[in-house]
């Protein structure tokens, strides 16, 4: 019997590139910690603070390069919703409910520990995010021990999780608005929509207006990375290809062009710039304070309780089916891995406490601790599931 030809799928490319990118991200994070606690720490932190063209190097990374990351996130969300793993209710229900539970419970855990601290409450969204690159990097290390259906479930859940993070950033981490800049951004967005409606198939006009949209959004008070998602929503994905969509559409071309640059370049650079925390002179009250504890416990306990609890209930009540070939114990292991919140958690932490050095260090400690514990325990559970069933 000849093997059935696999249909075109951005998801498979996404799984492969993001898994490898996740491993590089782990190396970048470890390197950042090493440099920040070495004789090179002074050069490391001074380079991040150095300014050019009106912004510091750190801001160019977090506001500029990460806008490209969010552009890719937006393209993937649009692709999967229109013609992918999120294109029907039956496909959305299990990862969707898992994502909702996985955003609500970590926030509740964080608030339970920080409700009495008004200056810390602003960080409630930090543990709500899942880092798809890091999580898939861990799964890549586990190899065939994890069913493909669970990798698809994790990817779909993380995509919905990213959409939730984008909404949270837009709604809760917006500074004072500049109406002229906001008006310019709205006009540029209208221009992008017009290009889409007119059927413009070249990518460069969208990118040209998108650059202007980013600049206007940066000045408007809305975080500049939102421009990346808004731009992605206007990139055409023509219907009618052999497998339900056109693999030669502008969306696919741009997505494939960006995927490796983001996975192997932008995300590791972000990790290197944001994971570095110096432990020199770090007081116990910072390490064991409510802020890092709320983040770490939110990621480690809140994520696994929220994701697995919602998924278990959906399966038990007949709203969804268990991923093919996977046991509930393996699903639990994946739920634990959802507590790896590295990239997006650090990003939201920067928005919440970017102007306060001590709080920023506390965020990094909480994110690293919660993500590390989730990666270790999730891997152990998935390994034990495999060996106990073989």
C-alpha positions in Angstrom: 0.0 0.0 0.0 1.4 3.4 -1.0 1.6 6.0 1.7 -1.1 8.6 1.5 0.2 11.9 0.4 0.1 14.4 3.3 -1.9 17.5 2.6 -0.2 20.9 2.7 -0.1 22.1 6.3 1.6 25.1 7.9 0.9 23.4 11.2 3.4 20.7 10.5 6.1 23.2 9.5 5.2 25.2 12.6 5.6 22.2 14.8 9.0 21.4 13.3 10.5 24.9 13.3 9.1 25.9 16.7 10.3 22.8 18.4 13.9 23.4 17.2 13.5 27.1 18.0 12.4 26.2 21.5 15.6 24.3 22.1 17.6 27.4 20.9 15.4 29.5 23.2 16.4 27.4 26.2 20.1 27.9 25.3 19.5 31.6 25.0 17.8 31.9 28.4 20.6 29.9 30.1 23.2 32.0 28.4 21.5 35.2 29.5 21.5 34.0 33.2 25.2 33.0 32.8 26.2 36.4 31.3 24.1 38.4 33.8 26.0 36.7 36.7 29.5 36.9 35.1 32.1 39.7 34.8 30.3 40.6 31.5 27.1 41.6 33.4 28.0 45.3 33.3 28.4 45.2 29.5 25.2 43.1 29.2 22.9 45.5 31.1 24.5 48.7 29.7 24.1 47.4 26.1 20.4 46.8 26.8 20.0 50.4 28.1 22.0 52.0 25.2 19.8 54.2 23.1 19.5 54.6 19.3 16.9 56.4 17.2 14.9 57.4 20.3 14.6 53.9 21.9 16.9 51.7 24.0 18.2 48.4 22.6 15.8 46.6 25.0 12.8 48.6 23.7 13.8 48.0 20.1 13.8 44.3 20.8 10.5 44.3 22.9 8.6 46.8 20.8 10.2 46.3 17.4 11.4 42.8 16.9 8.5 41.4 18.9 6.1 43.1 16.6 7.3 40.7 14.0 6.8 37.9 16.4 3.2 39.0 16.9 2.8 39.3 13.2 3.6 35.6 12.8 1.3 34.8 15.8 -1.5 36.7 14.0 -0.8 34.9 10.7 -0.9 31.5 12.5 -4.1 32.4 14.3 -5.8 33.5 11.1 -4.5 30.4 9.2 -5.7 27.9 11.8 -9.1 29.6 12.3 -9.9 29.8 8.6 -8.5 26.4 7.5 -6.7 24.5 10.2 -6.8 23.0 13.6 -9.3 25.7 14.8 -11.5 25.8 11.7 -14.5 24.0 13.2 -16.3 23.8 16.6 -15.3 20.2 17.1 -11.6 21.1 16.7 -11.8 24.2 18.9 -13.7 22.9 21.9 -11.1 20.9 23.7 -8.1 23.2 23.3 -10.4 26.2 23.6 -11.8 25.1 27.0 -8.3 24.1 28.1 -6.9 27.5 27.1 -9.7 29.3 29.0 -9.1 27.2 32.1 -5.4 27.7 31.7 -5.8 31.5 31.7 -8.3 31.8 34.5 -6.7 29.5 37.1 -3.2 31.0 37.0 -4.7 34.5 37.3 -6.7 33.4 40.3 -3.7 31.8 42.0 -1.6 34.9 41.4 -4.4 37.2 42.8 -4.9 35.0 45.8 -1.2 35.7 46.8 -1.1 39.4 45.6 -4.6 40.7 46.3 -3.4 42.7 49.3 -0.6 44.3 47.4 -2.0 47.0 45.1 1.4 47.5 43.3 1.6 43.8 42.4 -2.0 43.2 41.3 -1.1 44.7 37.9 0.9 41.5 37.1 -2.1 39.2 37.3 -1.8 38.2 33.6 1.9 37.2 33.7 1.2 33.5 34.5 -1.7 33.1 32.1 0.5 32.6 29.0 2.0 29.4 27.5 5.3 29.6 25.5 4.6 27.4 22.5 8.3 27.4 21.3 9.6 26.3 24.7 6.9 23.7 25.3 7.3 22.2 21.8 11.1 22.2 22.4 10.6 20.0 25.4 8.3 17.7 23.4 11.0 17.5 20.7 13.4 16.2 23.3 10.9 13.5 24.3 10.6 12.5 20.6 8.1 9.7 19.7 7.1 9.2 23.4 4.3 11.7 22.9 1.4 11.0 20.5 1.2 13.5 17.6 -2.4 14.2 18.6 -1.2 15.7 21.9 1.4 17.9 20.0 -1.5 19.2 17.9 -3.6 19.8 21.0 -0.8 21.7 22.7 -0.3 23.8 19.5 -4.0 24.6 19.1 -4.2 25.5 22.8 -1.2 27.7 22.7 -2.6 29.5 19.6 -5.8 30.3 21.5 -3.7 31.2 24.5 -1.7 33.7 22.3 -5.0 35.2 21.1 -6.0 35.7 24.8 -2.7 37.3 25.6 -3.1 39.7 22.6 -6.5 40.7 23.9 -5.2 41.1 27.5 -2.3 43.3 26.3 -4.7 45.5 24.2 -7.3 45.9 27.0 -5.2 46.0 30.2 -1.7 47.2 29.3 -2.5 50.3 27.3 -1.0 53.7 28.4 -2.6 57.1 28.0 -4.0 57.3 24.5 -2.8 59.9 21.9 -5.9 60.6 19.7 -3.9 62.0 16.7 -1.6 58.9 16.7 -4.6 56.6 17.2 -6.4 58.3 14.3 -3.3 57.8 12.1 -3.2 54.1 13.1 -6.9 53.7 12.3 -6.4 55.3 8.8 -3.5 53.0 8.0 -5.5 50.0 9.2 -8.4 51.1 6.9 -5.8 51.3 4.1 -4.7 47.7 4.8 -8.3 46.5 4.8 -8.8 48.3 1.5 -5.8 46.5 0.0 -7.3 43.2 1.1 -10.8 44.0 -0.3 -9.2 45.1 -3.6 -7.5 41.7 -3.9 -3.9 43.0 -3.8 -1.8 39.9 -3.9 1.7 41.4 -3.4 3.0 41.4 0.2 5.1 44.5 0.0 2.2 47.1 0.0 0.9 45.5 3.2 4.3 45.6 4.8 4.8 49.2 3.8 1.6 50.3 5.4 2.3 47.9 8.3 5.5 49.7 9.1 3.5 53.0 9.3 0.9 51.3 11.4 3.6 50.1 13.8 5.1 53.6 14.1 1.6 55.2 14.7 0.7 52.5 17.2 4.0 53.0 19.1 3.0 56.7 19.6 -0.7 56.0 20.3 -0.3 54.5 23.8 -1.4 51.0 22.6 1.5 48.6 22.7 3.2 48.6 19.3 3.2 44.8 19.0 -0.6 44.9 18.6 0.2 46.4 15.2 1.7 43.1 14.1 -1.5 41.2 14.9 -3.7 43.9 13.2 -1.5 43.7 10.1 -1.7 39.9 10.1 -5.5 40.0 10.0 -5.5 42.0 6.7 -3.0 39.7 4.8 -5.1 37.7 2.3 -5.4 33.9 2.5 -7.3 33.1 -0.7 -9.7 30.2 -0.7 -9.9 27.6 -3.3 -6.6 25.8 -3.2 -6.3 22.0 -3.6 -6.6 21.4 0.2 -9.1 24.2 1.1 -6.8 27.2 0.7 -4.1 28.5 -1.6 -0.6 27.6 -0.5 0.7 30.4 -2.7 -1.4 33.1 -1.1 0.3 36.2 0.5 -0.4 34.9 4.0 1.4 31.6 3.3 4.3 33.3 1.6 4.8 35.7 4.5 4.3 33.1 7.2 6.9 30.8 5.7 9.3 33.7 5.1 9.0 34.8 8.8 8.8 31.4 10.6 12.5 30.6 10.8 13.6 34.2 11.4 11.3 34.3 14.3 12.0 30.9 15.7 15.8 31.0 15.3 16.4 34.7 15.6 13.8 37.0 17.2 12.6 34.8 20.0 16.1 33.7 21.1 17.2 37.4 21.0 14.2 38.3 23.1 14.9 35.5 25.5 18.6 36.6 25.8 17.6 40.2 26.4 14.9 39.5 29.0 15.9 36.4 30.9 19.1 37.8 32.4 18.8 38.5 36.1 21.7 39.1 38.4 21.6 37.2 41.6 24.3 39.4 43.1 22.9 41.1 46.2 19.5 39.7 45.5 17.6 39.7 48.9 15.5 36.7 50.0 12.4 38.9 50.3 12.6 39.5 46.5 13.2 35.8 45.7 10.5 34.6 48.1 8.1 37.6 47.8 4.5 37.4 46.8 5.1 38.6 43.3 7.5 35.9 42.1 5.7 33.3 44.2 2.4 34.2 42.6 3.9 33.9 39.1 5.7 30.6 39.8 2.7 29.0 41.5 0.3 30.4 38.9 2.4 28.8 36.1 3.1 25.6 37.9 -0.2 24.8 39.7 -2.7 27.2 38.1 -1.9 26.1 34.5 -2.0 22.4 35.1 -5.2 22.6 37.2 -6.9 24.9 34.8 -5.9 23.1 31.5 -6.4 19.6 32.7 -9.5 20.3 34.8 -11.3 22.0 31.9 -10.2 19.3 29.4 -11.2 16.5 31.7 -14.6 18.0 32.3 -15.1 18.6 28.6 -14.3 14.9 27.8 -16.3 13.5 30.8 -19.4 15.6 29.9 -19.1 14.5 26.2 -18.4 18.0 24.8 -15.1 16.8 23.3 -13.2 13.6 22.6 -9.8 12.7 24.1 -6.9 13.2 21.7 -6.4 10.1 19.5 -4.0 7.5 21.0 -3.4 9.5 24.2 -4.2 8.5 27.8 -5.6 10.9 30.4 -2.2 10.7 32.2 -0.5 11.9 29.0 -3.0 14.7 28.7 -2.1 15.7 32.3 1.5 15.7 31.3 0.8 18.1 28.5 -1.3 20.3 30.9 1.8 20.6 33.1 3.9 21.6 30.2 1.4 24.4 29.5 3.0 26.0 32.6 6.0 26.9 30.5 5.2 30.6 30.1 8.6 32.0 29.2 8.3 34.4 26.2 4.8 35.8 26.6 5.0 35.8 30.4 8.3 37.8 30.3 6.8 40.1 27.7 3.7 40.8 29.8 5.9 41.2 32.9 7.8 43.9 31.1 4.6 45.7 30.3 3.4 45.5 33.9 6.7 46.3 35.8 9.1 47.5 33.1 9.9 50.7 35.0 10.7 49.1 38.3 14.0 47.1 38.4 13.3 45.1 41.6 9.9 44.0 40.4 11.3 43.2 36.9 13.9 40.9 38.6 11.1 39.3 40.7 9.1 38.7 37.5 12.0 37.0 35.8 12.7 34.8 38.9 9.0 33.8 39.1 8.7 33.0 35.3 12.0 31.0 35.3 11.0 29.0 38.4 7.5 28.3 37.3 8.5 27.5 33.7 11.4 25.3 34.8 9.3 23.3 37.3 6.6 22.8 34.7 9.1 21.6 32.1 10.8 19.1 34.5 7.6 17.6 36.0 5.7 17.6 32.6 8.6 15.6 31.1 8.8 13.2 34.0 5.0 12.5 33.8 5.2 11.9 30.0 8.2 9.7 30.3 6.6 7.6 33.0 3.4 7.3 31.0 5.4 5.9 28.0 7.4 3.4 30.0 4.4 2.2 32.1 2.5 1.5 28.9 5.3 -0.3 27.1 
